[in-house]
Amino acid sequence: MRLKNVPGSKEYIAESDFVIHDEKEQKGRLLEYFSNDNPIHIEIGMGKGQFIYEMAKNNPFINYIGIEKYSSVLIRAIQKMEAEPLANLMFIRMDAEDIVDVFCEKEVDRIYLNFSDPWPKDRHAKRRLESRQFLERYKKILKEDGVIEFKTDNNELFEFALEEVKEANWQLLACTRDLHADAELSEGNVMTEYEAKFSAQGNPINKYIIKY
């Protein structure tokens, strides 16, 4: 879901110290922004940043990078950071299709996909962040034991994602059709803005964890 255009958002982002600029030119240098060798976790399509901000706050020895395509959404995450900065969180404004141009091979420990755009028309299937085309990209940047965690309330998208896991020869490590009723997978769960909204409406949340 897109927010309306926020006037001046691109300029605001361009001046922010919490954003990695010229991201393709920074390939291989991302850890320099954190001044440590801690693991890198990324969220693709982070929305207004509630999830990744809370994850970074709760896990100070993990470096988090939030990726968002839309300036009008990213600006909200930047404002969170301005109010209470975290040393282990940075943002990138980019299209997920360019992920292998920004991250090095075997650089990322974990990828989060939360409530992604379902792209409901069949002809747009390859645009879905859970498609085999994107799984191929993720495989290049994930470490050998790296995993992907995916959450959605969209049952059709979840069925599609599970089929893509099989077709792309990834391993399904965990799966639930009702995350908040699953004692093991819900432990320590951090909710996104959409998750809180959909759960309050009584919608069960699907989740999987996969590795290659």
Phi, psi and omega in degrees: 000128183264144171274161176294155179300134178257112182305132178082003185294321180296319178293321179299315180294320182298336182261358186278135176281353179267002181246136173276114183265159181049052191302324181292330178283345181266004181304130182088356183236010187297326180294340178298333180289341182252346179057039176201177179248027182291160179301153177252124172244138180235148172243126181259120185078062191277354181063224182275004168089008182300314183297305186291329177296314180294322177298316180295321180294323182278342186228075187294345181259019171237137176271130182244138175232120179263130182248128179216136183277326189261124181300321183295341177265315182303325182300330179292322178292321178299320180295326174299316181292325178294326180287324180210086185297146175237133184286343186252025180223130174224163181237154172226131173267111184195166174271134183299338179299338183265014189303322182284348176273352183248320181256142180282165176298132178059036183264335189254136180269329184206143177237132176251130174238110185240116173053052181293157174301124184285346183040070192296335181284137183303324183291348179257011186305321184290349178276345181292135184295347180258007182288163178298330178295319177285325177301325177295321177294314182298323181302326182288325186263344180281145173291170185305321181256016181290152183230161173243133174246127184233130176233142177199154172261357183273106185295321180294319177295321180295318177299317177300314182297319179296320178294321179294324176303314180294313183294329181269002177064036172270166180257131177271110183272326180203150182203136175215148176262356180211082187306315187287347176261358181262107187301321183285309185285337181276350180295123181075010182295130175256125184272145171276174177300316181293321181299316179298319181293310183292322179295321179296335178274000178089012180276126176290149182255127175273147176210142167227159170233127183227160172216162180269000000 
